Amino acid sequence: MFQYILVPVDFTEKNRRALDIAINLAQIGAGTVSMLHVIELIVDTPVEEFQTFYATLEEQATQKMQALVAQYTGGLNPDKLVKLEPKITYGNRVQEIIRFAEEQSVDLIVINSHKIEWDEPTQGLGTISYKVSILADCPVLLVK
């Protein structure tokens, strides 16, 4: 059903559940899961000004991404392996997630969300997961 699934990751423990769900869905159709980490750029500042800073962030993200992939490929049944693709990009997180999903023809985005509080419902309207769910052209599964 879903051949190409995108999971935005920020390397926090909350990503585990979204990745578990995405991998289980991808196993059904021997699909692919891309794990996308976006390094947020400092607004209105030339990239060259912070090149060393961004290089350090990318190196750290690469190491964390490799460890994340290893966690999932080590314990899976070989007959049910899915292709895991680690991706790192720069920019605005919402825009990059949407751009990636469109350019790669992603079938589903699985993204962490949070519970909206009844007494303050507008607090959750500015979140990345809310924006992605509204702007994406493909289905979005919000994981709470």
Secondary structure, DSSP 4 states (H G I P E B T S, - for coil): --SEEEEE--SSTTHHHHHHHHHHHHHHTT-EEEEEEEEPPPTTS-GGGGHHHHHHHHHHHHHHHHHHHHHHHHSS-GGG--EEEEEEEES-HHHHHHHHHHHTT-SEEEEE--PPPTT-GGGGTTSHHHHHHHH-SS-EEEE-
